[in-house]
Amino acid sequence: MPSQHMLPKGKRGKTVKHEYRAQRTLAQELEAKRRAEGLPEEEPEPAAQSDSLVSGYGTEPDAASVRSSGLVVSGPSAHRHPPEQEQKTQRRYPAPQAPPPPQPEIRPVETQAGKDLTPVDGILRFAAEPAAAGLRLDVYLAKALPEISRARVVLLIEAGQVMVEGGAARAKQRLKGGESIEIQGEAHPEPLHAAPEDIPLTILYEDQTLAVVDKPAGMMVHAGAGSAEHNRGTLVNALLHHFGAGDGLSQVGGDLRPGIVHRLDKQTSGLLVVAKDDATHRKLAEMFAGRQMRKTYLALVHGEVKGQEGTIQLPISRDVLRRMRMTTRRADGRSAVSHWRVLERISGGYGRFTLLEVRIETGRTHQIRVHMQAMGHPVVGDTLYGAPRRIRWIPLAGAVSSRAAGPREGEPEDLTLERNFLHAVELEFHHPQTGKPLLLRAELPEELHRLLRQLGTAA
């Protein structure tokens, strides 16, 4: 049906429905009459149409003007737009574009015939392939030198170690193909080596093949690749000092992770087993993979958890938007199982909390933290997964603690915890070499005891 906006200004308040319906009925009657008389349908007489549907008043438009208005009122194609019906060569929408031609394959430089990759005076020289035409410099180098990451390529360019045609290079510059490229210095970063540091370390068990330590919160287990400036103060640095930098620890994990079989988050404290030789390391790794290590944690979570015990079985994968976080909302996650049991419920002026004992069958990244968030009860102090930075004093009507809190002078201050209230309290397994059962327990750190007392309870 035509729009009222097709009318001249000042006349657009007038309805055109009755005129449209009248003309449609007339057109149908004319078409039926033509069929009854045996006249051809290809050339129907133009139906009379009120000029209020096109332009002007007082005269009837001819067939051409009716069609030019964009309205067809007769025939089986009454609902089709005239340009699509009669002008087949004119498209209403642009034609789909053909897929772009495939990009020429960039071959690694060392596979190109006649290329000598031996650095001369510390400078690696080669020419860009013709296939590099149109590519950004950093993209081309990452493909031509596949053993170097693109991030490393960008660092080399930003440090001025890459020259193109004898001039300073930019990561975004487009190549034409055939340019001479020079890379000064080592294309590969020098591998990191952890150094021994005299850092206090609590060792709860030790023999000739393994040790179990109590890692404090705030200490990283090991430095990450490429973070040389942060390769200090880690658990590995402390282990190298206590057990020796030579053969005192297993080397299965490489130079950055000697002796490390499993990890704890930086802000999580508690038990961690360390391997002293490669054979023990591999057996311990198999035990972790086979779920033969019983790992138990204490976690204080926000809110009152319903029920006394339960199991969370939700897959865990990395969050695609916030790469520092893990999530349970993706279908491609790895299986993760956590069993929880309520130890104590806390209700006081700071709100409601639940102290849980959590036993995990798997050891996924942030497993307990992300599972608690999925339950709607984030771990206290875990701001990454929704816990508040400050615990504010908000008296509840009739709120009491399971253990009476001491008297308070005035309104208490807000509480803060500069770590997660998550502690690997117990580790139970059979010794990988002797088969002897081991049960080790790490006491709750003082800062967590203090928070419990402030909330109105004691562990």
N, C-alpha and C positions, 0 to 999 in steps of 0.2 A: 504494500500500500504506500502511496507517495506520502512524503512528509509535508506537514504544514509549512515547513520552512522553505518549500519550493514556491510559495505564494509571494507576491510583492509585499514589501514592508507596509504595515498598516492593515493588512488583510490576513495576517498569520493567526489571528485568534479564531478564524472561521474554520469549522470542521470540514473535511473533505470526504469523510467516510461514506456518507449517503451518496455522493456523486460517484465515488469509486465503485460502490456496490451496484449502482444503477448502470454504469457503463459496462461492468463485468457481466451483468445479466443480459444486457443488450448484445454484447459480443457473443455470449453463449447462444442466444436465440438466433442471431445471424448465422453462426456456424452450423447450428442444427438445420436451419432452413436450406443452407447451401448443400449440405449432405443429402437432405431429402430431395432436392432438385437435381442431384448428381453433378453438381459443379465441382471443379477441382479445388482441393484444399491448399494447394501451394500458393494461390494468389487470393487470399481472402480480402473482402472489401474492408477498408479501414473502419473500425468502429468509431462512431461519433463519441467525442470526449469533450467534456466541459473545458473551456479555456482556462478555468481556474486551476487546472492541474499543470498548466505550462505557464505561458506568459500572456497577460492581457485579459480583457473581459469583453464579452459581447459577440465574439466570433468563434466558430468552430475550427480547430487546427486541422491541417491535412495529415496524411499518414506519416510523412517525413518528420513533421514537427512532433508527432506523438512518439515516434521511435527515438528522436533525439532527446526526449525528456528522460529516457532511461526506464520507461514503463511499457511493458508489453501486456496487453489485456486479452489476447485471443490465442487460440491454439494450444496444443499440449505443452508448449514451452513457455507458458505464461509466467513461470517463476524464474526464468533464466534472464540474466542480464543481456541486453541486446548486443553489446560489443563481443561477448563470448559466443553468442549464437550466430551472428552474421559475419563478424570480422575475425575469422579463424587465425589470421596471422598476427593479431595483436594479443599479447598475453596480459592477463590481469596481474599476475605475479611474475617476477623474473625467473628465468629458467634456472634449474639447479646447476651449479658450477661443477665442472669436471674436477676430479681429484687432482691435486698438484702432482707433477711428475716426481718419481722417487728421487731422493737426494743421492748423489754419488757416494759410494762407501769410502770412508776415510780409513786408509790402511795404517797400522802402526808403523812408525818410522823405521824400526829395526827390520821390518819385513820388506821394505822397498829396496828393489835391486840397486846396487851401487852406492848405498848409503853407508857411510862410515860414522858410527856414533861414538867413536873414541874422542873424548874431550881433549882439546889442545890448549895448553896453558890454562886449564880449568874452565874452558868455554866450550859448550856443546853447540855445533853449527850444523844446520840442515836447511833445506828449502821446503817451503810449503807446497803441497801438491796442487795441481790445477783444480782438483775437486774441492779444494778449500775455498774457492771463490764464493763470496757472499756470506761466509761463516764468520762469526765473531772469533777473535783471537783466542779467548779462554776456552771456547767450545772446541775449536780445532785442536789446541794443544792437549786438552783432556782426552780427545779421541786418538791423536797421533802418538801420545805417550800414555797408554792406558795404565801403566804402573804408577802414574802420578794422579792423585785426585784433583778434581776441578778446584776445590778449595785451596789446595797446595799451589796450583797454577796461579790463582788469583794473588796469593801471598807473594809469589815470585815476581809477578808483574808489578804489584804495588811497591815492592822493595827495589824496583829498578833493575832487576836481574835479567829481564827479558828485553831484547832489542829486536826491532823489525826494520830491515833495510838500514841498519846502522843508527836508527833513532830510537828514542824512548817509546815504549809500547803502552797501549791502553787495553784493558781487558775487553772493552766493548767495540774496539775498532774492527771494521770489516776488512777481510782479506780479499785480494784479487786473484790469488793463486800465483805461486812461483816466487814469492818474496823470500829473501834470506832471513832466517831467524837465528838468534843467538841466545843461549841461556847461560848466564854466568854463575859459577859456583855449583854446588850440589843441587841437582833437581829433586833429590829425595831428602826429606828432613833427617837429620841425624837421630838414630833411635835413642829413646830416653832410657836412662838407667837410674833406678832408684838408689839413693845413697843412704847408708846407715845413719841413724840419728838417735841420740840418747834421750828417748822419750819414756817416761814411766809406763809400765805395762803390767797388768794383773794377769798372771798365768795361773789357772786353776788346775791344770793337769799337764804333765809333760812326760814323755818317754823318748826312746831312741827314734821313733818313727813319726810321732805326731804330738801336737800340743793343742790345748783348748784355752783360749784367752777370753777375758771379759772386756769387750771393746766399749769405751765410753762414748756417750753421745757427743756429736760435734767433730768426730774424727772420721775422715774418709778412709775407706779400706785401702784404696790404691789410687794413684793418679791416672787420669785418662790420657790416651794417646794425643800428642800435640799440646799438652798442657804442662810444659816444662816449668812455667812459673808457679804452678800449683803442686809440683812434685816435692813437696816438703810437708812434714807433719802428719803423714799418713800412717796407717797401721803397718804398711809394708816397711816404711823407714824404721819404725820401732822394732819390727821383727828382725830386720837385718842386723840391727845393733845387738839384740839379745841372742840370736841364734847363729850369727855369722853370715858374712856376705858371700862366702864361697859355697861349700856343699852343705851348709846348714839348713837350707830350705829346698823344696822341690822346684824344678825348673819347667814343669809342664805348662804353667801359665805364662811363661816368657819373662823377659827382664823387668817388665812393669809389675808383674803379679807373682813373684816367687812365693810358693807355699800356699797361695790363696785357692781354696777349693770352692767356697761359697762366700756370699757377701751379706752385709747388713747395710741398710740405708745410713747415710751420714748422721742423721738425727735420731737414730735408733741405737740403743745400747744393748749389751748382753753377750751371750756366748757365741763364739766363732771358732771352728776347728781349723787347724793349720797342719799341712803335710810337710814332713821334713825330707822325704825322698819321693822319687817319681812313682815307684810302685805303689806306695801307700796313697799317693795323690789319686792315681787312677782308680784304685779300689774304693776310696771314699767317694769319688765322683760317681761311680756305678751305684753305690749305696744311696746317694742322694737321688739319682735318676730312678732307682727302683723303689723309692719311698721306704727305705729301711732305716731312715734317721727320724726319730721322733722329736720334733721341735715344738716347744711350747712357749707362748708369749703371754705377758700381762699387758692389757690395754685398757685405758680409761677412756670411755666414749661419752659424748654428749647425749643427754636424754635418757629416758627409762626404756631399756630394751624389754620387749614383751617376751614372756616365756622364760624358762630356766636354762634351756640349752637348745642348740640347733646346728644346722650345717648350711653353709653357703657354697653353692657349686655354680659359679658363674665364670665364663671364660674371660680372660684378660688380654687386652692388646693396647697398643699405644694410641693415644688420642691424636686424630689427624689434624686438629686445629691447634691444640696446646701440646707440643711435643714433649714437654717435661712431665706431663701427666699420663696416667694409664686410665683405661676405661673398660667397663663391662658391657657397653652398648654396641659393640661391633660383633658381627657374626663370625668373623675370621679370627677371633681370639684363641689363645691357648688355654686348655682346661686348667682350672684352679679350684682347689677344695680347701675350705677352712671350717673347722669345727669350733664352736664357742660354748662356753658355760659361764653362767653368772656367778660371780664370787660375792659381790656386795652391791647394794643399791644405795645411792646417796641422794638425799633430798634436803636441801638447806637454802640459805639465803642467796647462794650463788646459782641456784637452779638444781636440776636433776642430772645425775650422772650414773653410769653403770660401770663397775669394775669387772672386766671379763678375763677369763683364761681362754686363750685361743691356740688351738693346735692345728698346724698346717700340714697337709700331705704333700703339697707342691711348693715350689719356691719361686713363684713369679715375682717380677719387679713390682714393688709396692703392694703385694698381694693383700695383706691384712688391711692396709689403709684404704685401698679402693673397694674392698669388700665391705668394710664398715660404712663407707660412704654410700654404697649401694643399698645398705640396710636403712639409711637415713640417720645414722649415728656416727658422725666423723670422729676420729681419734682426737682427743684434746691436744691442742698445740699444732695440729696438722692443718695449717692454713692453706696448703696446696689443694686439699680436698674438702674445703668448706668450713673448717673450724674457725671460730673468731680469734682474733689476735689477743683480745682481752676478755677475761671472765668477769662480768660486772655483777655487783651485789644487787640482787632483785629479790627482796623478801617474798616468799610465797605464803599464802594464807594457811596457817596451821602446819607449816613445813617443819619437819624434825629430821635429824640425822639418825642413822642407825646406831651411831655412837655419839654421845653428847659432846658437843663442841665446847671449848672453854669460853669464858665470858669475853665479850668484846666491848671495847670502849668507843662509843660513837659508832658511826657507820664504817664498816671495813672498806679498805681500798680495793680497787680492781686487782685481779690476779693475772699474772702473765707467766707463760712457760716458753722458754726459748728453745724448745725442742719438742719432739713428739712424745706423748705418754705411751710409748711402746718399748717393751723390754723383753729381750730373748732370755727368759728366766730359766729354761730347762732344756737340756740336750741329752737324749738317751739313744745309745747305739751299741753294737757289738764291735769290739776292736777289729779293724780290718786284717790284722796280722795274727793276733792270738785268739780271736773269737771271744775274748772276755767281755762280759756286759759292763758298760760304763753308764753311769747316771750322774750328771753334773748339774749344779744349780748355781746361779748367780744372783746375789741379793739385789733387791730393788735399790737403785741409786738414791742418795739422800735428797736430791731435788724433787724426786717423785714422791718420797715419803712426806716431804714438807708440804707439797701441794695437797696431798690427801688430808693431812692434818688441818690445813687451812679450809678445806671444803667441809670439814666436820667429821672426818673419819681417820682411822689409822690402819695400815695394812698389817 
